[in-house]
């Protein structure tokens, strides 16, 4: 299915997103903060806001 369809999942559950997605986008207050492969977003985020959210500092 993955090779034939694009599925967009919106979730606040970062563990679920990290487990099932190939690419991730982080939006904050309607602004796109970061978009990259899920691995990069969750292991070496380019933006401080993304890292803070993943670590549970806000949200």
N, C-alpha and C positions, 0 to 999 in steps of 0.2 A: 504494500500500500504506500509506503514511504516514497518509493520511486515514482509514483503516479500522482500523488496528491500533496498539496501544501496544507498543513493544519496549523492554525493560529490558536494558541492557548494563552488566555489571560489569567494570571494567578498571582496571589500574594505569597504563595507557599514556595519559598525558594528551594527547598529540598526536592519538591516535585519537579520544578523546572530544571534543576541541575541533573536530575535522574533521567528525564525523558526527552529533552530537547537537543537539537543540533546547534541552533543559533538562539541567542537571547538578546532582548532589547530591554533596557531599563529606562522607564519614563518617570519623571518626577514633576508634579504639578503641570502636567500636559506638555512638558518639554522632554525631548529625547536626550538623555544623558549619555548613553553608551549602547552600542550595538556591535556584536562580534560573535565568534563561536562561543558556545556555552562554556567550554573549557577555559577559554581566555577570560571571559567575564567573571567566572567564579574563582579562578586561581590567581590571575594577575590583572585585575581590573585597571583600566587606564584612568579612571576618574575616582576621586576621593569619595564623592557622593555614592557611587556604586558600591565601593568597598564598605563604607559605613552602613549602608542598607543591608548588605549581605551579612555583615557581622551583627546585625540587630541593634545598632546604635540609634536607629529611628525607624518609624514605619510600623 
